[in-house]
Amino acid sequence: MAKKLFPDAKSALEGVLKNDMLIASGGFGLCGLPERLLDAVRDSGVTGLTFVSNNAGIDNEGIGKLLRTKQVKKMISSYVGENKEFERQYLSGELEVEFCPQGTLAERMRAGGAGIPGFYTKTGVGTLVAEGKEVRAFGGEDYILEHGIFADLSIIKAWKADESGNLVFRKTARNFNLPAATCGKICVAEVEEVVPVGRLDPDCIHLPGVYVQRMIVGAPYDKKIEFRTVRERGASL
């Protein structure tokens, strides 16, 4: 078995990155982001990238860092709020955006990972989402054709891994990481901890190691908060 664990993000992505590639990235807001791998993609200087991700993080966090450096030409995503640079580039025509409903986006990645080139869904029928897409009737109701996503590279974040690449995600950090992992030709995962093979309960593994080609340990992490909301302290009793 080839060794999957690499010393750092730069070495894990060596020979993989190129201009104009399609990258599927896990994460939702600031939860479950492959922070170290995104930094390494930025530092590599590759350009013309298309990212498939629920959103682009926030300003200067997550994919937002690569927007700042103008390395992203297109986003395929569901949510663009909370990122002013994303908004600015889109409205100015600098960034191409393909909007995709969240459930559809997850299914497009899952379909790609399963080798399914397309599927029909009711989501988006009669809206801007359906423009330019094939429409077909089933049972007297219209459905639109969505295409599976086949990425050149998947970068994801997991909580724990064993040395063979079996992964466990922690709580909501599971989000888009799992479907993103399966749809790439190569999957590179960053994790918080690596344990020996056999240490993980097989019933608790979320993603089998067959999907993961390379790994790094990215810990320690700062637990970032997208919005911090506090209430005013009341008068002492």
N, C-alpha and C positions, 0 to 999 in steps of 0.2 A: 504494500500500500504506500503510495507516495505521501510524503510528509506534507500536511496541509498548513501547519502553523508557521507563520512568517514573523520576523522580528518587529516589523513596523509597517505602517500603511504604504509608504513609498515602495518598499520592496514587494509587498503583496500585489501591487498594481503594475509592477515592472513588466513590460512586454505586452500589456493588455490595453493600455490607453492609446487612443489615436484621435485625430481630429474628426469631426462630423459623425461621431458615434452616437448610438441610442443607449441611454443608461436608465435603468429602472432603479429607483431609490426608495427604500422604505422610510417610514416615519409619518407622523401626523402632528402638524404643528411643530412643537419642540420635543415631542414624545417619541422615543425610539429612533432618533436620527443616527445615521452612521457618520458621526462627526469627524472622526479621524480620517476616514476614507474620503469624505468630501473635501477636507483640507488638502489631502494629498492630490486629489484631482485638480483642485485650484492651483496648487504649487507646481504641478506638472506643466502648466501652460497650454494644455490642449484647448482648442477652440471649436466653434460651430456645433456645440453639443445640443442634443435633444434629450430632455429629462422627462421621464414618466414618474410622477409623484403626486400624491394627494394635493400637496401645495408646495410652496418654495420656502418653507420656514418663515422667518421674519427678517426684517432688514438686518443684514450682516450676520445672520445665523442660518445654518443649514445651507440649502441651495442658494439662499440669499447672498452668500459670500461670492458665489460664482456669477451671480447677476451683477454684482458690483464691479467685477473684473471683466465683464462683457464676454464671458466664455460660453454663454448659453444663447442659442439662437431660437430655440423653441421649447415651450413647456406644454406637456399633455397632463392636465391636472383638473381638479374639481373646485379648488378654493383658492382665491388669490387675495383675500382680505388680509389685513395686518402687515402688508409688505408694500411700502410706498414706492420702492424702487421697481418692483414688479409692475405696479400700477403705472408708474411713469413710463417705463419702457414699452409697455403694451399700448398705452394711449398715444405714444409718439411714433409708433410703428417700428420700433427697434427690435421688438420681441414678438415672435409669432406664438399665439396661444390657441391650443385646441381644448376647449372646455368639454369635460366629460363628467356626467353624474357619478357620485362616489361609488355606488353599487355597480354601475356599469364599468367603471375604471377597474375596480377590484376583479370583476369577472373577466374583463379583457386580459388582465395579467394572468389570472388563473387559467383561462382558455389557452393562452400562449404556452404556458407551462405544460399543459396537457396535450399540446399539438393540435389544438382546435383552431382552424383559421378564421372562423366567424360564427356568430350566433344572432338570433333575433330576440329583441326585447321591446316591451311597450314603453319603457322609460324614454321620455323625450319626444314621443310621437306628437306631431303638431306644434313643435317648438323649434327654436333656432338649432337645437341639438340635432334635429333630423335633416337639416338642410344638406342637400347633395348626397344623401344616403338612400340606399334601396329600401323601398317600403313593400311589404308583402302582407296579405291578409291571411289570418288563421282563425277559423271559427267565426268569421264575420268581423273580426277586429284587426286593426292595422298594427304591424310591428316593424321596427327598423333594424337593418342589418348593422351590427357592430363587428369590427375586426379584432381578432386576438392580437395581443402585443408580443412580439418576439424581439427582445432586447439583445444588444451586443454584450452588455455587462449588467449585472445586478450587484448593487452594494446595499448591505443591510446591517442592522444592529440587533444582536441577541443578548440575553442575560448570561446564559451558561452554555458551554459546549464541552463535548468530550474530544479526545484527540483525533477521532475519525470524522469529526464535523457534524455529529448529531447536535441539534440545537434546541434550547428551551428559551422561550420568550417570557418576559415577566409582565403579567397583567396587560394593561392597554398598550404597552409597547409592542405587542404582537401585531396590532393594526395592519398596515399594508406591507409589513416586512415579509410575511410568509408568501403571499402571491407574487411579490416583487422578486423574491429569491428564485422562484421556479421558472420564471419566464426569460431568464438570461442565458446566453450561451456559456458564460462564466459567472459564477457567483462568488463574491468575496464578502465574508462576514467579519464584523468586529464584535467582540464579546467582552464581557466583564470578567469572566473566569473560565479557565479550561481545566477539566478534571480528567483522570485516566479513563480509558474505555472500560465500561462495565459499572461505573459509578452512578450513571444516570438511570433512573427507573425507565424501562422501555415504554411503559404506558404513559409517561409524562413527556416524552419527546414530541415536539411540535413539528420539526422539520428534519427528515432523515438526512444523514450525511452525504448520501448520493447526490444531493443537489448542491453541495458546497465544495468548491475546489480549493479555496484558500481562506485562511483566517488570520486575524491578529487579536491580541489582547489590547483593548483601548483604554482600560481603566488606569487611573481614577478619572471620574467624570464630575463636572459641576452640574448639579441638578438645577437647570435653568427653569424659570417660571415665565410664561408668556405674558400673563397679566397678573400683577399682584394687587389684590383687593383687600383692604383692611378696614375695619370699623373703628370709629373714634372711641377712645377709652372713656368709659362712663365715670361719673363722679364716685369717689370712694365712699363706701357705706360706713 
